[in-house]
Amino acid sequence: MKLDHVVYFTSKSPGEIVEEQKRNGKHAVVGGRHEKWGTHNALMYMANAYVEWLAVERPDVAEQVDHPLTRLLLHDISVGDGWGTICLSVDDIEQFNEGIINKGFATSGVLDAERRTESGVLRKWKMLFVDQPVTNELPYPFFIEWEEPENDRFTQLREDGTLIEANEKLEIQECVFGVEDPLRDTGEWAVLLSQKVGDSNDISLENVRLRFIQQEAGKDRLSDVVMGEREG
């Protein structure tokens, strides 16, 4: 299990995000549209994971669809842009689903998903959500299993210019969550992910550290994503 991507909810279009990142000296690309959910995105790939800027493209579709990430986007974007949640990749999502159900978690069941790229290519994957109401409480991570093997997918990303050499020198090192009760949330996530809790309300996955810190006000959410030069 490892970090696949982090999600930033925005009211800006993918094109605006790409231009904004370019002005900041960073390489992002227009991802495409999720036609069934009424959303679209921009992406910035790094060595170990990527940032997704997710926005509503068609409110008429987004407001009618029963999709956990879209519901969270609509809830959060109503008060402004900001980090939303994270996605973790697993090798066998069906088996993983059975495992967390056996731990007592209700789930969405494994969902088929797809995105139409700017060039018209249809990318497919499977995803899974823990079933929980959308509130100001911290959402659990969601999970993904891509249709293509990782090596093939990254080769394709290099070939189409999505992942460039400069970005392969960068990585997401830490995801920080601002919450009311760090001890509680770290413990709950450790059970869900079958991981040990560190000494500082943190969980270390294969390619990232998840850290939970105290905040006094506001909704419990991903509050910071620490990026830096790739180690090793």
Steps between C-alpha positions, in 0.01 A plus 500: 500500500632843410395854421357534149395865506379793706186694407462878506147632450486813286257731323758565226499319167777250417639745243521775761682266738754400234575865422522588869748218564702600193537852640630339820758301303316168536378254237134396518270376225129497425386155604159478339140453598305249706194502279281296737576723799494845343856578610835570335857528620858613462791278605859541613692174510813449709727202561279326753150646465308794354285799585149513356316832484134399480223738391135487400452530125129423475307587817183342359675162490711536814205593719300197391766228506542273801880495516691546830785715368264724303282547809806594705609746231159670494493520881847650536510731198196685631732674748806534276792322338719269707646157554238228516625145544752239391488186289700185574577228248454133582594191299173308527214736572235227519696314766576826682127580504423165660772559758375835622138378503618220730645770728153657528523778240210551259613576145372625167597171341754501219403760239603518135636841401630673190633832371504635147833674433542813290618282210192279528666199667283320756690408817337248735546392859316356798439693818365440849367728774427448867131575542464810717286814490653816356552735795777714648651186656811353337417282198684171481733457203359335192667224306593429140616217277606605152418295192861511370809378689685790665811473280289514183299792633806707590664421165189635330501810721859572398426446134202736493679774695295473818803397707815695411857454626487798735192360674662159545747670733211597731286296736217538748661431836228568754125552521394702803145486635364770727251336737328550834628173648829379345529194724153376407537555129848347481369192678198464273712536184754250634225242542358569154841482332644218716793722597685590819471841664825692538613705798361828363145409396634388165479202264781410261397342172729370227548839336360766733447600863150582624503737799207619712524831683274692736288784366260709703242604241375419152425171334730200544682462168826448322667832583845482343693292247876511545691462173875495450799363312487125449715314749759249385 
